[in-house]
Amino acid sequence: MSVLKSRREQSEMQFFQTAVDIQDKLIEFCMKEEVIPKKYRFVYAMPIIATAQQLVDNVVDANTIYVKSNEDAIDRRRYQQRASGDCEKLLQKLQSLRRVRGIDSAQLKEIVGMIISEKGYITAWRKSDNQRYKEMKKASNPAAEKQ
């Protein structure tokens, strides 16, 4: 059964699926001869693809941490921050590619939109975690509430 587009909601794991989709789209984009000729792939394509892979790795790493302590929450947040930074790095690298190689920004519109959405999903994920772990901290430290 399909759901009308107007009634669809964001999945809890949308940050993960979007990161994977970004990686796939960037690999496909960077391997096109008309976009990045072979002689430029080492300079432009490889760093972009590596950053997209790092984005997925950081999202997976953050998501695999089962938070039981404050240290776990800090580690999870660190990976979320790295993933957010990877989004910024991708935008910067694509901007550089557009400037130097003269790529039409219409070709990058979909990918840039996905990266901006991913950054929003990661931010929402972090805020959700902040709320959850704030309540966990209060529960684990009832003496702090009384003061």
C-alpha positions as CSV (number, residue, x, y, z in Angstrom):
1,M,0.0,0.0,0.0
2,S,1.4,3.4,-0.9
3,V,1.0,6.6,1.1
4,L,0.1,9.9,-0.5
5,K,3.1,12.2,-0.7
6,S,1.3,14.9,1.4
7,R,0.8,12.4,4.2
8,R,4.3,11.0,4.3
9,E,6.4,11.5,7.4
10,Q,10.1,11.6,7.9
11,S,11.5,8.2,8.8
12,E,13.5,7.9,12.0
13,M,16.4,6.7,10.0
14,Q,16.1,9.3,7.2
15,F,19.6,10.7,8.1
16,F,21.1,7.3,7.3
17,Q,19.2,6.7,4.0
18,T,20.0,10.2,2.8
19,A,23.7,9.8,3.5
20,V,23.8,6.6,1.5
21,D,21.9,8.2,-1.3
22,I,24.3,11.2,-1.4
23,Q,27.2,8.8,-1.5
24,D,25.7,6.9,-4.5
25,K,24.8,10.0,-6.4
26,L,28.2,11.5,-5.9
27,I,30.0,8.4,-7.1
28,E,27.7,8.3,-10.2
29,F,28.2,12.0,-10.8
30,C,32.0,12.0,-10.3
31,M,32.6,9.0,-12.6
32,K,31.0,10.7,-15.6
33,E,33.6,11.5,-18.2
34,E,31.8,14.7,-19.3
35,V,31.7,16.0,-15.7
36,I,35.2,15.0,-14.5
37,P,37.6,13.8,-17.2
38,K,39.9,10.9,-16.1
39,K,42.9,13.1,-15.8
40,Y,41.2,15.2,-13.1
41,R,39.5,12.4,-11.2
42,F,42.4,12.0,-8.7
43,V,42.3,15.7,-7.8
44,Y,38.5,16.2,-7.8
45,A,36.5,13.0,-7.8
46,M,38.5,11.0,-5.2
47,P,38.4,13.5,-2.4
48,I,34.6,14.1,-3.0
49,I,33.9,10.4,-2.9
50,A,36.1,9.9,0.1
51,T,34.2,12.6,2.0
52,A,30.9,11.1,1.0
53,Q,32.1,7.7,2.3
54,Q,33.3,9.4,5.5
55,L,29.8,10.9,5.9
56,V,28.2,7.5,5.8
57,D,30.9,6.1,8.1
58,N,30.2,8.8,10.7
59,V,26.5,8.4,10.5
60,V,26.8,4.6,11.0
61,D,29.3,5.0,13.8
62,A,27.0,7.5,15.7
63,N,24.0,5.3,15.1
64,T,25.7,2.1,16.4
65,I,26.5,3.6,19.8
66,Y,24.1,2.4,22.4
67,V,24.1,5.2,25.0
68,K,24.3,3.9,28.5
69,S,26.5,6.6,30.0
70,N,27.4,10.3,29.5
71,E,30.6,9.2,27.8
72,D,28.6,7.2,25.2
73,A,26.4,10.3,24.6
74,I,29.5,12.4,24.1
75,D,31.0,9.9,21.6
76,R,27.7,9.7,19.7
77,R,27.5,13.5,19.5
78,R,31.1,13.7,18.3
79,Y,30.3,11.4,15.3
80,Q,27.1,13.4,14.6
81,Q,29.2,16.6,14.5
82,R,31.7,14.9,12.2
83,A,28.9,13.9,9.9
84,S,27.6,17.5,9.9
85,G,31.1,18.7,9.1
86,D,31.3,16.2,6.2
87,C,28.2,17.8,4.7
88,E,29.9,21.2,4.8
89,K,33.1,19.8,3.3
90,L,31.1,18.2,0.5
91,L,29.4,21.5,-0.3
92,Q,32.7,23.3,-0.3
93,K,34.3,20.7,-2.6
94,L,31.4,20.8,-5.0
95,Q,31.6,24.6,-5.0
96,S,35.3,24.4,-5.9
97,L,34.5,21.8,-8.6
98,R,31.9,24.1,-10.1
99,R,34.2,27.1,-10.0
100,V,37.3,25.4,-11.4
101,R,35.7,23.0,-13.9
102,G,32.9,25.3,-15.0
103,I,30.2,22.8,-14.1
104,D,26.7,24.1,-14.5
105,S,25.1,24.5,-11.1
106,A,21.9,22.9,-12.5
107,Q,23.8,19.6,-12.6
108,L,24.6,19.9,-8.9
109,K,21.2,21.1,-7.8
110,E,19.8,17.7,-6.7
111,I,23.0,16.6,-4.9
112,V,23.3,20.0,-3.1
113,G,19.7,19.8,-2.0
114,M,20.3,16.3,-0.6
115,I,23.3,17.5,1.3
116,I,21.4,20.4,2.8
117,S,18.6,18.1,3.7
118,E,21.1,15.7,5.3
119,K,22.5,18.5,7.4
120,G,19.0,19.3,8.6
121,Y,18.3,15.6,9.4
122,I,21.5,15.4,11.4
123,T,20.7,18.6,13.3
124,A,17.2,17.2,14.2
125,W,18.8,13.9,15.3
126,R,21.2,15.8,17.6
127,K,18.4,17.8,19.1
128,S,16.4,14.6,19.7
129,D,19.4,13.0,21.3
130,N,20.0,16.2,23.5
131,Q,16.4,15.9,24.8
132,R,16.6,12.2,25.4
133,Y,20.0,12.3,27.2
134,K,19.0,15.4,29.2
135,E,16.2,13.4,30.7
136,M,18.6,10.4,31.2
137,K,21.0,12.7,33.1
138,K,18.3,13.9,35.3
139,A,17.2,10.4,36.1
140,S,20.7,9.3,36.9
141,N,21.5,12.3,39.1
142,P,18.4,13.1,41.2
143,A,20.5,15.1,43.7
144,A,21.2,17.7,41.1
145,E,17.5,18.4,40.6
146,K,16.9,19.2,44.2
147,Q,19.5,22.0,44.3
